[in-house]
């Protein structure tokens, strides 16, 4: 299928195996690292997709939810940003790198190199889309902030353009409501939480039905992931983040 795949598997052994870890937490005798995820007590997609990946993969980790002072004093923030994943006392930063590591550890990251690229593609596109929205948070005038967000999610808006790209990635996978292949990946978990954020009503100027009405594949993915028993279990464990807004 992909001529490069055999070459890569022969020449470059699995990085997880080289580190002494085994892909997929369910493997007998798997050596697991000591993990600590550093972030605020917030369910933003950058950290939540990692928490969910580890939880759904039954990989133990310390969910370190702290304030800014403790985060910046942790010694784990290589770039001064968060989340950060502490692995046996060493740090991994940047969401995509953390997600890929945890996805490989739990089996929520494809082995096929094409599907790996599609997972990574989603993280890049989702980061770009997120940066657009968070860039409006510094606008002090509430009405100006709303107008800017309305422009971003208009038919010709840049947020719509980027989310259309994510919509197309999901559609390219056969419209099965997943990003890559037939199994849930860490990218699906990231999109689930990001769609929930954009549809929550907390972002004035972005309609709660913006995703549902404009991006049917993203909405289908969101519903598919939301119905997973393990995800529902996670929501029950964290009710302060998943109460329905009145």
C-alpha positions in Angstrom: 0.0 0.0 0.0 2.7 2.4 0.9 6.2 1.5 -0.4 7.9 3.5 2.3 6.2 1.7 5.1 8.3 -1.5 4.9 11.5 0.5 4.5 10.7 2.5 7.7 9.8 -0.5 9.7 13.0 -2.3 8.8 15.4 0.6 9.2 13.9 2.5 12.1 12.7 0.5 15.1 9.8 1.8 17.1 10.8 4.7 19.2 8.6 3.5 22.0 10.2 0.1 21.9 13.7 1.7 21.9 12.7 3.6 25.1 11.6 0.3 26.7 7.9 0.9 26.4 5.4 -1.2 24.5 2.7 0.2 22.2 -0.8 -0.3 23.7 -1.3 -0.5 27.5 -3.1 -3.8 27.3 0.1 -5.7 26.4 1.2 -8.3 28.9 4.3 -7.2 30.7 4.2 -3.7 29.4 6.7 -1.4 31.0 4.9 1.9 31.7 6.6 5.2 32.6 5.7 7.3 35.6 3.5 10.0 34.1 2.4 13.4 35.4 0.4 15.8 33.3 0.8 19.4 34.3 -2.1 21.8 33.5 -4.7 24.0 35.1 -8.0 22.5 36.4 -9.6 23.1 33.0 -10.9 20.8 30.3 -9.5 22.7 27.4 -8.8 20.3 24.5 -5.0 20.6 24.6 -4.9 18.8 28.0 -8.2 17.0 28.0 -7.3 14.9 24.9 -4.2 13.6 26.7 -6.1 12.9 29.9 -8.8 11.0 28.0 -6.2 9.1 25.9 -4.5 7.8 29.1 -7.7 7.2 31.0 -9.3 5.3 28.1 -6.1 3.3 27.6 -6.0 2.4 31.3 -2.6 3.9 31.7 -2.0 5.3 35.2 -1.0 9.0 35.4 -1.0 11.8 37.9 -3.4 14.5 36.8 -1.6 17.5 38.2 -4.1 20.4 38.1 -2.5 23.4 39.7 -2.4 27.2 39.6 -0.1 29.3 37.5 2.6 29.8 40.1 3.0 26.0 40.6 2.9 25.5 36.8 5.7 28.0 36.2 7.6 26.7 39.2 7.4 23.0 38.1 10.5 23.1 35.9 8.6 21.2 33.3 7.6 24.1 30.9 10.3 24.0 28.3 8.6 26.7 26.2 6.9 28.5 29.1 3.6 27.1 27.8 1.3 24.2 29.0 0.3 21.4 29.2 3.5 19.6 29.9 3.9 15.9 30.4 6.4 14.7 32.9 7.8 11.2 31.9 10.0 9.6 34.6 11.1 13.1 35.7 11.7 14.4 32.2 9.4 16.7 30.3 7.6 16.7 26.9 6.1 19.9 25.8 3.8 21.0 23.0 0.3 19.3 22.7 1.0 17.4 19.4 4.2 15.8 20.8 2.5 14.9 24.1 -0.6 13.5 22.3 1.6 11.4 19.9 3.5 10.0 22.8 0.4 9.1 24.8 -1.4 7.8 21.7 1.5 5.4 21.0 1.6 4.3 24.6 -2.1 3.5 24.7 -2.8 2.3 21.2 -4.7 5.5 20.3 -2.2 6.4 17.5 -2.1 4.6 14.2 0.7 2.3 13.1 0.1 3.1 9.4 2.3 6.1 8.4 -0.4 7.7 6.3 -2.9 7.6 9.1 -0.3 8.9 11.5 0.1 11.9 9.2 -3.7 12.5 9.2 -3.7 12.5 13.0 -0.8 15.0 13.0 -2.6 17.1 10.4 -5.6 17.4 12.6 -3.5 18.7 15.5 -1.9 21.3 13.3 -5.3 22.5 11.9 -6.9 22.5 15.3 -4.1 24.6 16.7 -4.5 27.2 13.9 -8.2 27.4 14.5 -7.8 27.7 18.3 -5.2 30.5 17.9 -7.8 32.5 15.9 -10.4 32.2 18.7 -8.0 32.8 21.6 -6.6 35.8 19.7 -10.0 37.5 20.2 -9.9 37.2 24.0 -7.7 40.2 24.4 -10.3 42.5 22.8 -11.7 44.6 25.6 -14.7 46.0 23.9 -17.4 43.2 24.3 -19.3 44.2 21.1 -16.1 44.4 19.1 -15.1 41.0 20.3 -18.5 39.6 19.2 -18.2 41.2 15.8 -14.7 39.8 15.3 -15.9 36.3 16.2 -18.9 36.6 14.0 -16.6 37.6 11.1 -14.4 34.6 11.8 -17.2 32.1 11.6 -19.0 33.8 8.7 -19.2 31.9 5.4 -15.9 33.5 4.2 -14.3 33.8 7.6 -10.9 32.3 8.4 -12.3 30.1 11.2 -14.8 28.6 8.8 -11.9 28.0 6.3 -9.8 26.1 8.9 -12.7 24.1 10.2 -13.6 23.2 6.6 -10.2 21.7 6.4 -10.8 19.6 9.4 -14.2 18.7 8.1 -12.5 17.5 4.9 -10.0 15.4 6.8 -12.8 13.5 8.5 -14.7 13.1 5.2 -11.6 11.7 3.6 -11.7 8.8 6.1 -15.0 7.6 4.6 -17.4 9.6 6.7 -17.3 7.1 9.5 -17.1 9.8 12.1 -13.4 9.3 12.9 -10.2 11.0 11.8 -8.0 8.1 10.8 -9.0 4.5 10.1 -11.6 2.6 12.0 -10.3 3.1 15.5 -10.5 6.0 17.9 -7.3 8.1 18.0 -6.1 10.9 20.2 -7.0 13.3 17.4 -10.7 12.2 17.7 -10.5 13.0 21.4 -9.0 16.4 20.7 -11.7 17.2 18.1 -14.4 16.0 20.4 -13.4 18.5 23.1 -12.7 21.3 20.7 -16.1 21.0 19.1 -17.7 20.9 22.6 -15.8 24.1 23.4 -16.9 25.9 20.3 -20.5 24.8 20.7 -20.8 25.5 24.5 -22.1 29.1 24.3 -19.2 30.5 26.4 -17.7 32.1 23.3 -19.9 35.2 22.7 -20.3 35.7 18.9 -20.0 32.0 18.0 -23.4 30.4 17.7 -23.9 27.2 19.6 -25.1 25.4 16.5 -22.2 26.7 14.3 -20.5 23.4 14.1 -23.7 21.3 14.0 -25.1 23.3 11.1 -22.0 23.9 9.1 -19.7 20.9 9.6 -21.7 17.6 9.7 -18.7 15.3 9.7 -17.2 17.1 12.7 -20.5 17.0 14.5 -20.9 13.3 13.7 -17.4 12.7 15.2 -18.3 14.7 18.3 -21.5 12.6 18.8 -19.7 9.3 18.2 -17.0 10.0 20.7 -19.4 11.5 23.2 -21.3 8.2 23.2 -18.3 6.1 24.1 -18.8 4.4 27.6 -15.3 5.3 28.8 -15.9 9.0 27.8 -19.1 9.1 29.7 -17.3 7.5 32.7 -14.7 10.3 32.5 -17.4 13.0 32.4 -19.0 11.5 35.5 -15.6 11.6 37.3 -15.3 15.3 36.4 -18.8 16.7 36.8 -17.7 20.3 37.6 -16.5 20.5 34.0 -19.4 18.7 32.3 -22.5 20.1 33.8 -25.0 21.1 31.1 -25.3 24.9 30.8 -28.8 26.2 31.5 
